[in-house]
Amino acid sequence: METGTSLFLIAVGAILYFAVTAHVAGISIATVGLILMIVGIIGLVLSALFWSSWGGPAYWSSRRRTVVEDRPVSRREYY
């Protein structure tokens, strides 16, 4: 889940929890809003954790490959 999706879920959940006063038979709209906010917060936290561990989106595209060629070993000495 990306940051934008998490923020969207938090916003929709907050609207359902705090602003909607309609009553639907069999479903508590406030509970649905609370669940959406919790899922959004969990997604946001996980997104932030993975973001810092990857180094951001440019980490993979800006990596430089360094090739180090080892010199051949002509003789090994054991002591």
PDB file as gemmi writes it, atoms N, CA and C in Angstrom:
CRYST1    1.000    1.000    1.000  90.00  90.00  90.00 P 1                      
ATOM      1  N   MET A   1       0.843  -1.153   0.000  1.00  0.00           N  
ATOM      2  CA  MET A   1       0.000   0.000   0.000  1.00  0.00           C  
ATOM      3  C   MET A   1       0.900   1.232   0.000  1.00  0.00           C  
ATOM      4  N   GLU A   2       0.607   2.147  -0.842  1.00  0.00           N  
ATOM      5  CA  GLU A   2       1.428   3.338  -0.923  1.00  0.00           C  
ATOM      6  C   GLU A   2       0.903   4.427  -0.002  1.00  0.00           C  
ATOM      7  N   THR A   3       1.658   5.490   0.109  1.00  0.00           N  
ATOM      8  CA  THR A   3       1.315   6.578   1.009  1.00  0.00           C  
ATOM      9  C   THR A   3       0.006   7.251   0.600  1.00  0.00           C  
ATOM     10  N   GLY A   4      -0.183   7.463  -0.674  1.00  0.00           N  
ATOM     11  CA  GLY A   4      -1.411   8.107  -1.149  1.00  0.00           C  
ATOM     12  C   GLY A   4      -2.651   7.284  -0.847  1.00  0.00           C  
ATOM     13  N   THR A   5      -2.553   5.995  -1.030  1.00  0.00           N  
ATOM     14  CA  THR A   5      -3.674   5.113  -0.734  1.00  0.00           C  
ATOM     15  C   THR A   5      -3.981   5.106   0.757  1.00  0.00           C  
ATOM     16  N   SER A   6      -2.947   5.108   1.572  1.00  0.00           N  
ATOM     17  CA  SER A   6      -3.137   5.135   3.018  1.00  0.00           C  
ATOM     18  C   SER A   6      -3.811   6.425   3.459  1.00  0.00           C  
ATOM     19  N   LEU A   7      -3.356   7.544   2.926  1.00  0.00           N  
ATOM     20  CA  LEU A   7      -3.971   8.822   3.272  1.00  0.00           C  
ATOM     21  C   LEU A   7      -5.423   8.894   2.805  1.00  0.00           C  
ATOM     22  N   PHE A   8      -5.700   8.331   1.650  1.00  0.00           N  
ATOM     23  CA  PHE A   8      -7.080   8.288   1.145  1.00  0.00           C  
ATOM     24  C   PHE A   8      -7.973   7.466   2.076  1.00  0.00           C  
ATOM     25  N   LEU A   9      -7.484   6.311   2.516  1.00  0.00           N  
ATOM     26  CA  LEU A   9      -8.269   5.482   3.430  1.00  0.00           C  
ATOM     27  C   LEU A   9      -8.504   6.187   4.767  1.00  0.00           C  
ATOM     28  N   ILE A  10      -7.493   6.886   5.256  1.00  0.00           N  
ATOM     29  CA  ILE A  10      -7.653   7.624   6.505  1.00  0.00           C  
ATOM     30  C   ILE A  10      -8.692   8.728   6.337  1.00  0.00           C  
ATOM     31  N   ALA A  11      -8.647   9.445   5.220  1.00  0.00           N  
ATOM     32  CA  ALA A  11      -9.600  10.531   4.978  1.00  0.00           C  
ATOM     33  C   ALA A  11     -11.029  10.013   4.843  1.00  0.00           C  
ATOM     34  N   VAL A  12     -11.212   8.953   4.067  1.00  0.00           N  
ATOM     35  CA  VAL A  12     -12.561   8.390   3.902  1.00  0.00           C  
ATOM     36  C   VAL A  12     -13.065   7.832   5.228  1.00  0.00           C  
ATOM     37  N   GLY A  13     -12.201   7.169   5.971  1.00  0.00           N  
ATOM     38  CA  GLY A  13     -12.591   6.644   7.268  1.00  0.00           C  
ATOM     39  C   GLY A  13     -12.973   7.743   8.248  1.00  0.00           C  
ATOM     40  N   ALA A  14     -12.222   8.845   8.235  1.00  0.00           N  
ATOM     41  CA  ALA A  14     -12.547   9.961   9.126  1.00  0.00           C  
ATOM     42  C   ALA A  14     -13.874  10.605   8.750  1.00  0.00           C  
ATOM     43  N   ILE A  15     -14.139  10.720   7.466  1.00  0.00           N  
ATOM     44  CA  ILE A  15     -15.423  11.274   7.031  1.00  0.00           C  
ATOM     45  C   ILE A  15     -16.569  10.381   7.484  1.00  0.00           C  
ATOM     46  N   LEU A  16     -16.411   9.072   7.284  1.00  0.00           N  
ATOM     47  CA  LEU A  16     -17.475   8.156   7.700  1.00  0.00           C  
ATOM     48  C   LEU A  16     -17.652   8.138   9.217  1.00  0.00           C  
ATOM     49  N   TYR A  17     -16.562   8.238   9.948  1.00  0.00           N  
ATOM     50  CA  TYR A  17     -16.625   8.137  11.406  1.00  0.00           C  
ATOM     51  C   TYR A  17     -17.166   9.410  12.055  1.00  0.00           C  
ATOM     52  N   PHE A  18     -16.697  10.562  11.589  1.00  0.00           N  
ATOM     53  CA  PHE A  18     -17.040  11.809  12.258  1.00  0.00           C  
ATOM     54  C   PHE A  18     -18.187  12.584  11.605  1.00  0.00           C  
ATOM     55  N   ALA A  19     -18.363  12.479  10.289  1.00  0.00           N  
ATOM     56  CA  ALA A  19     -19.279  13.388   9.604  1.00  0.00           C  
ATOM     57  C   ALA A  19     -20.604  12.763   9.178  1.00  0.00           C  
ATOM     58  N   VAL A  20     -20.633  11.483   8.949  1.00  0.00           N  
ATOM     59  CA  VAL A  20     -21.858  10.857   8.443  1.00  0.00           C  
ATOM     60  C   VAL A  20     -22.740  10.474   9.628  1.00  0.00           C  
ATOM     61  N   THR A  21     -23.985  10.927   9.565  1.00  0.00           N  
ATOM     62  CA  THR A  21     -24.928  10.617  10.642  1.00  0.00           C  
ATOM     63  C   THR A  21     -26.067   9.725  10.177  1.00  0.00           C  
ATOM     64  N   ALA A  22     -25.971   9.212   8.961  1.00  0.00           N  
ATOM     65  CA  ALA A  22     -27.027   8.347   8.437  1.00  0.00           C  
ATOM     66  C   ALA A  22     -27.001   6.999   9.141  1.00  0.00           C  
ATOM     67  N   HIS A  23     -28.157   6.356   9.173  1.00  0.00           N  
ATOM     68  CA  HIS A  23     -28.277   5.038   9.776  1.00  0.00           C  
ATOM     69  C   HIS A  23     -28.664   4.029   8.706  1.00  0.00           C  
ATOM     70  N   VAL A  24     -27.896   2.961   8.628  1.00  0.00           N  
ATOM     71  CA  VAL A  24     -28.158   1.889   7.672  1.00  0.00           C  
ATOM     72  C   VAL A  24     -28.411   0.626   8.469  1.00  0.00           C  
ATOM     73  N   ALA A  25     -29.450  -0.115   8.081  1.00  0.00           N  
ATOM     74  CA  ALA A  25     -29.780  -1.340   8.806  1.00  0.00           C  
ATOM     75  C   ALA A  25     -28.698  -2.394   8.575  1.00  0.00           C  
ATOM     76  N   GLY A  26     -28.160  -2.926   9.660  1.00  0.00           N  
ATOM     77  CA  GLY A  26     -27.186  -4.014   9.564  1.00  0.00           C  
ATOM     78  C   GLY A  26     -25.743  -3.577   9.498  1.00  0.00           C  
ATOM     79  N   ILE A  27     -25.481  -2.284   9.268  1.00  0.00           N  
ATOM     80  CA  ILE A  27     -24.105  -1.806   9.149  1.00  0.00           C  
ATOM     81  C   ILE A  27     -23.954  -0.547   9.982  1.00  0.00           C  
ATOM     82  N   SER A  28     -22.905  -0.509  10.774  1.00  0.00           N  
ATOM     83  CA  SER A  28     -22.580   0.705  11.509  1.00  0.00           C  
ATOM     84  C   SER A  28     -21.562   1.487  10.700  1.00  0.00           C  
ATOM     85  N   ILE A  29     -21.974   2.618  10.184  1.00  0.00           N  
ATOM     86  CA  ILE A  29     -21.093   3.418   9.329  1.00  0.00           C  
ATOM     87  C   ILE A  29     -19.891   3.929  10.123  1.00  0.00           C  
ATOM     88  N   ALA A  30     -20.089   4.227  11.388  1.00  0.00           N  
ATOM     89  CA  ALA A  30     -18.977   4.685  12.223  1.00  0.00           C  
ATOM     90  C   ALA A  30     -17.928   3.584  12.386  1.00  0.00           C  
ATOM     91  N   THR A  31     -18.384   2.334  12.523  1.00  0.00           N  
ATOM     92  CA  THR A  31     -17.438   1.223  12.654  1.00  0.00           C  
ATOM     93  C   THR A  31     -16.659   1.015  11.360  1.00  0.00           C  
ATOM     94  N   VAL A  32     -17.328   1.138  10.239  1.00  0.00           N  
ATOM     95  CA  VAL A  32     -16.642   1.013   8.945  1.00  0.00           C  
ATOM     96  C   VAL A  32     -15.599   2.123   8.809  1.00  0.00           C  
ATOM     97  N   GLY A  33     -15.959   3.335   9.221  1.00  0.00           N  
ATOM     98  CA  GLY A  33     -15.011   4.443   9.172  1.00  0.00           C  
ATOM     99  C   GLY A  33     -13.809   4.214  10.069  1.00  0.00           C  
ATOM    100  N   LEU A  34     -14.063   3.685  11.263  1.00  0.00           N  
ATOM    101  CA  LEU A  34     -12.962   3.395  12.185  1.00  0.00           C  
ATOM    102  C   LEU A  34     -12.038   2.321  11.617  1.00  0.00           C  
ATOM    103  N   ILE A  35     -12.612   1.297  11.027  1.00  0.00           N  
ATOM    104  CA  ILE A  35     -11.800   0.232  10.413  1.00  0.00           C  
ATOM    105  C   ILE A  35     -10.952   0.788   9.274  1.00  0.00           C  
ATOM    106  N   LEU A  36     -11.539   1.642   8.444  1.00  0.00           N  
ATOM    107  CA  LEU A  36     -10.772   2.239   7.346  1.00  0.00           C  
ATOM    108  C   LEU A  36      -9.639   3.117   7.857  1.00  0.00           C  
ATOM    109  N   MET A  37      -9.890   3.870   8.928  1.00  0.00           N  
ATOM    110  CA  MET A  37      -8.819   4.691   9.497  1.00  0.00           C  
ATOM    111  C   MET A  37      -7.696   3.827  10.057  1.00  0.00           C  
ATOM    112  N   ILE A  38      -8.033   2.752  10.725  1.00  0.00           N  
ATOM    113  CA  ILE A  38      -7.001   1.869  11.284  1.00  0.00           C  
ATOM    114  C   ILE A  38      -6.170   1.226  10.187  1.00  0.00           C  
ATOM    115  N   VAL A  39      -6.827   0.737   9.143  1.00  0.00           N  
ATOM    116  CA  VAL A  39      -6.102   0.125   8.020  1.00  0.00           C  
ATOM    117  C   VAL A  39      -5.216   1.158   7.334  1.00  0.00           C  
ATOM    118  N   GLY A  40      -5.718   2.385   7.184  1.00  0.00           N  
ATOM    119  CA  GLY A  40      -4.916   3.446   6.576  1.00  0.00           C  
ATOM    120  C   GLY A  40      -3.700   3.799   7.406  1.00  0.00           C  
ATOM    121  N   ILE A  41      -3.862   3.855   8.730  1.00  0.00           N  
ATOM    122  CA  ILE A  41      -2.733   4.176   9.606  1.00  0.00           C  
ATOM    123  C   ILE A  41      -1.687   3.061   9.574  1.00  0.00           C  
ATOM    124  N   ILE A  42      -2.144   1.810   9.595  1.00  0.00           N  
ATOM    125  CA  ILE A  42      -1.209   0.684   9.508  1.00  0.00           C  
ATOM    126  C   ILE A  42      -0.461   0.715   8.176  1.00  0.00           C  
ATOM    127  N   GLY A  43      -1.185   0.984   7.091  1.00  0.00           N  
ATOM    128  CA  GLY A  43      -0.540   1.082   5.780  1.00  0.00           C  
ATOM    129  C   GLY A  43       0.454   2.219   5.713  1.00  0.00           C  
ATOM    130  N   LEU A  44       0.137   3.339   6.350  1.00  0.00           N  
ATOM    131  CA  LEU A  44       1.042   4.477   6.353  1.00  0.00           C  
ATOM    132  C   LEU A  44       2.319   4.178   7.140  1.00  0.00           C  
ATOM    133  N   VAL A  45       2.161   3.511   8.265  1.00  0.00           N  
ATOM    134  CA  VAL A  45       3.334   3.139   9.069  1.00  0.00           C  
ATOM    135  C   VAL A  45       4.217   2.148   8.312  1.00  0.00           C  
ATOM    136  N   LEU A  46       3.598   1.137   7.705  1.00  0.00           N  
ATOM    137  CA  LEU A  46       4.381   0.170   6.936  1.00  0.00           C  
ATOM    138  C   LEU A  46       5.059   0.824   5.736  1.00  0.00           C  
ATOM    139  N   SER A  47       4.357   1.729   5.094  1.00  0.00           N  
ATOM    140  CA  SER A  47       4.942   2.442   3.964  1.00  0.00           C  
ATOM    141  C   SER A  47       6.152   3.261   4.400  1.00  0.00           C  
ATOM    142  N   ALA A  48       6.048   3.906   5.560  1.00  0.00           N  
ATOM    143  CA  ALA A  48       7.175   4.698   6.064  1.00  0.00           C  
ATOM    144  C   ALA A  48       8.351   3.807   6.441  1.00  0.00           C  
ATOM    145  N   LEU A  49       8.070   2.647   7.015  1.00  0.00           N  
ATOM    146  CA  LEU A  49       9.149   1.726   7.374  1.00  0.00           C  
ATOM    147  C   LEU A  49       9.876   1.207   6.146  1.00  0.00           C  
ATOM    148  N   PHE A  50       9.118   0.798   5.132  1.00  0.00           N  
ATOM    149  CA  PHE A  50       9.755   0.287   3.921  1.00  0.00           C  
ATOM    150  C   PHE A  50      10.441   1.396   3.151  1.00  0.00           C  
ATOM    151  N   TRP A  51       9.894   2.612   3.205  1.00  0.00           N  
ATOM    152  CA  TRP A  51      10.506   3.739   2.521  1.00  0.00           C  
ATOM    153  C   TRP A  51      11.898   3.992   3.062  1.00  0.00           C  
ATOM    154  N   SER A  52      12.046   3.964   4.390  1.00  0.00           N  
ATOM    155  CA  SER A  52      13.354   4.243   4.973  1.00  0.00           C  
ATOM    156  C   SER A  52      14.325   3.083   4.763  1.00  0.00           C  
ATOM    157  N   SER A  53      13.828   1.856   4.698  1.00  0.00           N  
ATOM    158  CA  SER A  53      14.731   0.730   4.493  1.00  0.00           C  
ATOM    159  C   SER A  53      15.209   0.645   3.049  1.00  0.00           C  
ATOM    160  N   TRP A  54      14.416   1.132   2.105  1.00  0.00           N  
ATOM    161  CA  TRP A  54      14.844   1.106   0.704  1.00  0.00           C  
ATOM    162  C   TRP A  54      15.672   2.313   0.339  1.00  0.00           C  
ATOM    163  N   GLY A  55      15.578   3.358   1.105  1.00  0.00           N  
ATOM    164  CA  GLY A  55      16.283   4.582   0.772  1.00  0.00           C  
ATOM    165  C   GLY A  55      15.507   5.451  -0.199  1.00  0.00           C  
ATOM    166  N   GLY A  56      14.222   5.225  -0.338  1.00  0.00           N  
ATOM    167  CA  GLY A  56      13.409   6.033  -1.235  1.00  0.00           C  
ATOM    168  C   GLY A  56      13.294   5.410  -2.606  1.00  0.00           C  
ATOM    169  N   PRO A  57      12.456   6.002  -3.458  1.00  0.00           N  
ATOM    170  CA  PRO A  57      12.243   5.405  -4.777  1.00  0.00           C  
ATOM    171  C   PRO A  57      13.436   5.563  -5.713  1.00  0.00           C  
ATOM    172  N   ALA A  58      14.278   6.537  -5.491  1.00  0.00           N  
ATOM    173  CA  ALA A  58      15.415   6.747  -6.387  1.00  0.00           C  
ATOM    174  C   ALA A  58      16.599   5.858  -6.038  1.00  0.00           C  
ATOM    175  N   TYR A  59      16.494   5.102  -4.962  1.00  0.00           N  
ATOM    176  CA  TYR A  59      17.624   4.272  -4.538  1.00  0.00           C  
ATOM    177  C   TYR A  59      17.974   3.240  -5.595  1.00  0.00           C  
ATOM    178  N   TRP A  60      16.972   2.574  -6.137  1.00  0.00           N  
ATOM    179  CA  TRP A  60      17.244   1.501  -7.097  1.00  0.00           C  
ATOM    180  C   TRP A  60      17.669   2.047  -8.448  1.00  0.00           C  
ATOM    181  N   SER A  61      17.136   3.193  -8.856  1.00  0.00           N  
ATOM    182  CA  SER A  61      17.468   3.710 -10.176  1.00  0.00           C  
ATOM    183  C   SER A  61      18.795   4.449 -10.200  1.00  0.00           C  
ATOM    184  N   SER A  62      19.244   4.960  -9.049  1.00  0.00           N  
ATOM    185  CA  SER A  62      20.465   5.746  -9.061  1.00  0.00           C  
ATOM    186  C   SER A  62      21.683   4.975  -8.563  1.00  0.00           C  
ATOM    187  N   ARG A  63      21.525   3.699  -8.325  1.00  0.00           N  
ATOM    188  CA  ARG A  63      22.676   2.915  -7.856  1.00  0.00           C  
ATOM    189  C   ARG A  63      23.695   2.760  -8.971  1.00  0.00           C  
ATOM    190  N   ARG A  64      24.908   2.925  -8.611  1.00  0.00           N  
ATOM    191  CA  ARG A  64      25.990   2.724  -9.565  1.00  0.00           C  
ATOM    192  C   ARG A  64      26.621   1.364  -9.284  1.00  0.00           C  
ATOM    193  N   ARG A  65      26.925   0.677 -10.329  1.00  0.00           N  
ATOM    194  CA  ARG A  65      27.595  -0.607 -10.160  1.00  0.00           C  
ATOM    195  C   ARG A  65      29.089  -0.399 -10.282  1.00  0.00           C  
ATOM    196  N   THR A  66      29.800  -0.904  -9.329  1.00  0.00           N  
ATOM    197  CA  THR A  66      31.248  -0.808  -9.331  1.00  0.00           C  
ATOM    198  C   THR A  66      31.805  -2.214  -9.469  1.00  0.00           C  
ATOM    199  N   VAL A  67      32.583  -2.400 -10.503  1.00  0.00           N  
ATOM    200  CA  VAL A  67      33.181  -3.701 -10.748  1.00  0.00           C  
ATOM    201  C   VAL A  67      34.635  -3.624 -10.312  1.00  0.00           C  
ATOM    202  N   VAL A  68      34.974  -4.494  -9.410  1.00  0.00           N  
ATOM    203  CA  VAL A  68      36.356  -4.551  -8.935  1.00  0.00           C  
ATOM    204  C   VAL A  68      36.951  -5.849  -9.445  1.00  0.00           C  
ATOM    205  N   GLU A  69      37.978  -5.707 -10.250  1.00  0.00           N  
ATOM    206  CA  GLU A  69      38.622  -6.897 -10.783  1.00  0.00           C  
ATOM    207  C   GLU A  69      39.799  -7.258  -9.892  1.00  0.00           C  
ATOM    208  N   ASP A  70      39.770  -8.457  -9.408  1.00  0.00           N  
ATOM    209  CA  ASP A  70      40.860  -8.918  -8.553  1.00  0.00           C  
ATOM    210  C   ASP A  70      42.045  -9.318  -9.423  1.00  0.00           C  
ATOM    211  N   ARG A  71      43.206  -9.061  -8.889  1.00  0.00           N  
ATOM    212  CA  ARG A  71      44.399  -9.496  -9.607  1.00  0.00           C  
ATOM    213  C   ARG A  71      44.558 -10.996  -9.407  1.00  0.00           C  
ATOM    214  N   PRO A  72      45.083 -11.688 -10.366  1.00  0.00           N  
ATOM    215  CA  PRO A  72      45.222 -13.132 -10.230  1.00  0.00           C  
ATOM    216  C   PRO A  72      46.244 -13.504  -9.149  1.00  0.00           C  
ATOM    217  N   VAL A  73      45.950 -14.553  -8.463  1.00  0.00           N  
ATOM    218  CA  VAL A  73      46.837 -15.029  -7.408  1.00  0.00           C  
ATOM    219  C   VAL A  73      47.812 -16.014  -8.035  1.00  0.00           C  
ATOM    220  N   SER A  74      49.094 -15.687  -7.953  1.00  0.00           N  
ATOM    221  CA  SER A  74      50.079 -16.568  -8.567  1.00  0.00           C  
ATOM    222  C   SER A  74      50.553 -17.645  -7.615  1.00  0.00           C  
ATOM    223  N   ARG A  75      50.595 -17.324  -6.315  1.00  0.00           N  
ATOM    224  CA  ARG A  75      51.092 -18.294  -5.383  1.00  0.00           C  
ATOM    225  C   ARG A  75      50.512 -17.995  -4.001  1.00  0.00           C  
ATOM    226  N   ARG A  76      50.093 -18.996  -3.335  1.00  0.00           N  
ATOM    227  CA  ARG A  76      49.573 -18.832  -1.977  1.00  0.00           C  
ATOM    228  C   ARG A  76      50.632 -19.286  -1.000  1.00  0.00           C  
ATOM    229  N   GLU A  77      50.802 -18.518   0.037  1.00  0.00           N  
ATOM    230  CA  GLU A  77      51.777 -18.866   1.047  1.00  0.00           C  
ATOM    231  C   GLU A  77      51.032 -19.226   2.322  1.00  0.00           C  
ATOM    232  N   TYR A  78      51.382 -20.352   2.869  1.00  0.00           N  
ATOM    233  CA  TYR A  78      50.771 -20.819   4.127  1.00  0.00           C  
ATOM    234  C   TYR A  78      51.832 -20.800   5.206  1.00  0.00           C  
ATOM    235  N   TYR A  79      51.490 -20.311   6.360  1.00  0.00           N  
ATOM    236  CA  TYR A  79      52.440 -20.257   7.477  1.00  0.00           C  
ATOM    237  C   TYR A  79      52.005 -21.167   8.573  1.00  0.00           C  
TER     238      TYR A  79                                                      
END                                                                             
